[in-house]
Amino acid sequence: MGDHRCSAQALMNFDDIFSDIGNFLGSDDGLLTVQDLREVLDDFAALLNHGLPRVGGLHTKIPYKEVDGHELTLDVIVPSGSGPFPVLVYFHGGAWIWGSPLTHRKLTCRLAEQGFLTLSVDYRLAPEHPFPAGFNDCVHAIHFAANNAQRWGGNPNDLLLAGDSAGANLAAAAAVELANRVGAPQIQAIALLYGVFDFSGFGETGITRLLADAYLGGQNNLATDARVSPLVAGARLPPAHIAVGSADPLIDDSNALRSVLAKAGNICDYHVYDDMPHAYLQMEFLPPVQQSIQNIADFLHRSGT
């Protein structure tokens, strides 16, 4: 098990990084760049992945797709114990422009610790690769998981999805897409962590405009496409666990998706964690994190085959 304590030095480092993020978000639009944001987030991620929990095995950079001669890869995190394990395909956050399995390794190891064969997907990022590149990669990775999970003791008939922030958007959009395809892998349940689910109100000013333009490549007409705004087809989602902090500026998206699921009569396990910020699940020094991970795991295990 990792050390859950947060040293005074680490807290000072977090204070510095939060200050940088605050200054960045308060910048004039003309000073915002993707590279600036990537540099701040790199520093942030470096502090979040110390003290990894013990798991049964870690296989990094497993190829799942080739694009223009370049291999796309994912990490496979095997739980301790013997299978068959439920299979959890995880899509990292990072505003569609940043992140990798490495930046979210501690969180995905925590999920594997809960008994899930966890496949953490490295998908193509914007603005170098705008929509639908990353989305298509995520759909392909789900097919890869369904066809290959048995190699690591996974049960392909117990297929689950999860993602945080931009990764929650991609997970929901991929689940809706697969629900429309005959013969596609069947998703048993999904965990959506503080995601963006509706682009119609996203990207109007400042940093959100930067991110929306980067991901959509300026194709603003895509805001009503279910592959971009899964809220418009939320009724097609499998049983869903939704988690968000009350201090998260994206909480309205989670509330809206909950309403869509309720109207459709779909199963929804909804949790709002008091005073928690965006991306709180990667900050293990915050008190609700372990309970939140347990709630995610409990729901996914209950919803599986």
MOFENCOR-V782392 format. One line per field, one symbol per residue. ss: DSSP state (h for helix, s for strand, l for the rest). burial: + if it has 24 or more other C-alpha atoms within 12 Angstrom, else -. A space follows every 50 residues. Layout:
ss->???
burial->???
This chain:
ss->lllllllhhhhhhhhhhhhhhhhhhlllhhhllhhhhhhhhhhhhhllll llllllsssssssssssllsssssssssllllllssssssslllllllll llllhhhhhhhhhllsssssslllllllllllhhhhhhhhhhhhhhhhhh hhlssssssssssslhhhhhhhhhhhhhhlllllllllssssslllllhh hllllhhhhhhhhhhhlllhhhhhlllllhhhhhhhllssssssslllll hhhhhhhhhhhhhhlllssssssllllllhhhllllllhhhhhhhhhhhh hhhll
burial->-------------+--+---+--++------+++--++-+++++++++++ -++++++++--++++------+++++++++---+++++++++++++++++ +++++++++++++++++++++++++++--+++++++++++++++++-++- -++++++++++++++++++++++++++++-----++++++++++++++++ -++---+++++++++++--+-++-+++++++++++++++++++++--+-+ ++++++++-++-----+++++++--+++++++++++-+++-++-+++-++ +-++-
